[in-house]
Amino acid sequence: MRNLPHTSTNLPNPLRKMVVFVLTVVLIGLVFMFSMVVLAIILVAGAIAWGYLWWKTRELRKQMRNFPPRGVVMEGEVVEGEKIRGEVIEGEVIRVDDTLDGG
C-alpha cells in the first residue's frame, strides 16, 4: 500500500468540489420533487376514498336522522302506562341504607 502512486483524484480540487456540490443539490431537488408527487398521490387517493364512503353511506345517514336510537324515550311517548313529559335522563341510582337491621 505504501508504494501506490498518488493520483490527482485524491487531491482537493475546486472543480471537483463544485461538481460534487452541484450533484448534491440536484439529488436533493429530485428527492424533494419525488416526495411531493408521492404526497399528492396519497392526498388524491384519500380524497377519492372519503368521497366514495360518503356517497355510499348517504342513505344510511338519512335513515339515522329519521329514527332515534333504541332506548331513547321521546317526549309524548307512552312508557309503562305513563305519558312522558319533559326531559328524561337515564341513569342508575345506588341507595345506601344506613340503618341497622338488628334491633
GROMACS elastic network, one bead per residue, 0.5 to 0.9 nm:
[ bonds ]
;  ai    aj funct       b0    kb
    1     4     6  0.56362   500
    2     5     6  0.83805   500
    6     9     6  0.84102   500
    6    10     6  0.73143   500
    6    11     6  0.87105   500
    7    10     6  0.60590   500
    7    11     6  0.75478   500
    8    11     6  0.53712   500
    8    12     6  0.84005   500
    8    13     6  0.84558   500
    9    12     6  0.77543   500
    9    13     6  0.81689   500
    9    16     6  0.87794   500
   10    13     6  0.86509   500
   12    15     6  0.88977   500
   12    16     6  0.75057   500
   12    17     6  0.75154   500
   13    16     6  0.51937   500
   13    17     6  0.62765   500
   13    18     6  0.86983   500
   14    17     6  0.50512   500
   14    18     6  0.61607   500
   14    19     6  0.86918   500
   15    18     6  0.50749   500
   15    19     6  0.62489   500
   15    20     6  0.86836   500
   16    19     6  0.51191   500
   16    20     6  0.62032   500
   16    21     6  0.85646   500
   17    20     6  0.51544   500
   17    21     6  0.61139   500
   17    22     6  0.86448   500
   18    21     6  0.50525   500
   18    22     6  0.61597   500
   18    23     6  0.85732   500
   19    22     6  0.51516   500
   19    23     6  0.60923   500
   19    24     6  0.84941   500
   20    23     6  0.51385   500
   20    24     6  0.60528   500
   20    25     6  0.86404   500
   21    24     6  0.50927   500
   21    25     6  0.62406   500
   21    26     6  0.86438   500
   22    25     6  0.51478   500
   22    26     6  0.61471   500
   22    27     6  0.85473   500
   23    26     6  0.50507   500
   23    27     6  0.60206   500
   23    28     6  0.85518   500
   24    27     6  0.50788   500
   24    28     6  0.61381   500
   24    29     6  0.85321   500
   25    28     6  0.51606   500
   25    29     6  0.61376   500
   25    30     6  0.86790   500
   26    29     6  0.50367   500
   26    30     6  0.62148   500
   26    31     6  0.86808   500
   27    30     6  0.51029   500
   27    31     6  0.62248   500
   27    32     6  0.86090   500
   28    31     6  0.51241   500
   28    32     6  0.61559   500
   28    33     6  0.86362   500
   29    32     6  0.50890   500
   29    33     6  0.61547   500
   29    34     6  0.85857   500
   30    33     6  0.50905   500
   30    34     6  0.60776   500
   30    35     6  0.85554   500
   31    34     6  0.51159   500
   31    35     6  0.61500   500
   31    36     6  0.86563   500
   32    35     6  0.51685   500
   32    36     6  0.62690   500
   32    37     6  0.87660   500
   33    36     6  0.51494   500
   33    37     6  0.63414   500
   33    38     6  0.87639   500
   34    37     6  0.51417   500
   34    38     6  0.62852   500
   34    39     6  0.86275   500
   35    38     6  0.50607   500
   35    39     6  0.60747   500
   35    40     6  0.85664   500
   36    40     6  0.61091   500
   36    41     6  0.86061   500
   37    40     6  0.51019   500
   37    41     6  0.62266   500
   37    42     6  0.86818   500
   38    41     6  0.51022   500
   38    42     6  0.62282   500
   38    43     6  0.86772   500
   39    42     6  0.51104   500
   39    43     6  0.61919   500
   39    44     6  0.86468   500
   40    43     6  0.51148   500
   40    44     6  0.61397   500
   40    45     6  0.85358   500
   41    44     6  0.52111   500
   41    45     6  0.60791   500
   41    46     6  0.85198   500
   42    45     6  0.51519   500
   42    46     6  0.60780   500
   42    47     6  0.86028   500
   43    46     6  0.50857   500
   43    47     6  0.61506   500
   43    48     6  0.86290   500
   44    47     6  0.50877   500
   44    48     6  0.61782   500
   44    49     6  0.86222   500
   45    48     6  0.51290   500
   45    49     6  0.61692   500
   45    50     6  0.86111   500
   46    49     6  0.50813   500
   46    50     6  0.60849   500
   46    51     6  0.85154   500
   47    50     6  0.50987   500
   47    51     6  0.60657   500
   47    52     6  0.85270   500
   48    51     6  0.51066   500
   48    52     6  0.60929   500
   48    53     6  0.86721   500
   49    52     6  0.50985   500
   49    53     6  0.62390   500
   49    54     6  0.85291   500
   50    53     6  0.52466   500
   50    54     6  0.60379   500
   50    55     6  0.85510   500
   51    54     6  0.50102   500
   51    55     6  0.60352   500
   51    56     6  0.85483   500
   52    55     6  0.51753   500
   52    56     6  0.61346   500
   52    57     6  0.86387   500
   53    56     6  0.51317   500
   53    57     6  0.60889   500
   53    58     6  0.85786   500
   54    57     6  0.54155   500
   54    58     6  0.62102   500
   55    58     6  0.55164   500
   55    59     6  0.84689   500
   56    59     6  0.73864   500
   56    60     6  0.83395   500
   57    60     6  0.52010   500
   57    61     6  0.62214   500
   57    62     6  0.87049   500
   58    61     6  0.51344   500
   58    62     6  0.62635   500
   58    63     6  0.87871   500
   59    62     6  0.50666   500
   59    63     6  0.63350   500
   59    64     6  0.86987   500
   60    63     6  0.51139   500
   60    64     6  0.61839   500
   60    65     6  0.87242   500
   61    64     6  0.50320   500
   61    65     6  0.62930   500
   61    66     6  0.88366   500
   62    65     6  0.52626   500
   62    66     6  0.65606   500
   63    66     6  0.52139   500
   63    67     6  0.64275   500
   64    67     6  0.54413   500
   64    68     6  0.71141   500
   64    69     6  0.80603   500
   65    68     6  0.72841   500
   67    70     6  0.88399   500
   68    71     6  0.86357   500
   68    72     6  0.68533   500
   68    73     6  0.88316   500
   68    74     6  0.85142   500
   69    72     6  0.60065   500
   70    73     6  0.84578   500
   72    88     6  0.86561   500
   72    90     6  0.86514   500
   73    76     6  0.87860   500
   73    77     6  0.68495   500
   73    78     6  0.88946   500
   73    79     6  0.81988   500
   73    84     6  0.79139   500
   73    87     6  0.89066   500
   73    88     6  0.70029   500
   74    77     6  0.56761   500
   74    78     6  0.89991   500
   74    84     6  0.74777   500
   74    85     6  0.87399   500
   74    87     6  0.83563   500
   74    88     6  0.81360   500
   75    78     6  0.87104   500
   75    83     6  0.80901   500
   75    84     6  0.54533   500
   75    85     6  0.54939   500
   75    86     6  0.62782   500
   75    87     6  0.71396   500
   75    88     6  0.81565   500
   76    83     6  0.58456   500
   76    84     6  0.51939   500
   76    85     6  0.60417   500
   76    86     6  0.85494   500
   77    82     6  0.82566   500
   77    83     6  0.57206   500
   77    84     6  0.55717   500
   77    85     6  0.82699   500
   78    81     6  0.60057   500
   78    82     6  0.53173   500
   78    84     6  0.60854   500
   79    82     6  0.53329   500
   79    83     6  0.63697   500
   79    84     6  0.70161   500
   80    83     6  0.84167   500
   84    87     6  0.82852   500
   84    88     6  0.79136   500
   85    88     6  0.80856   500
   97   100     6  0.82057   500
  100   103     6  0.73695   500
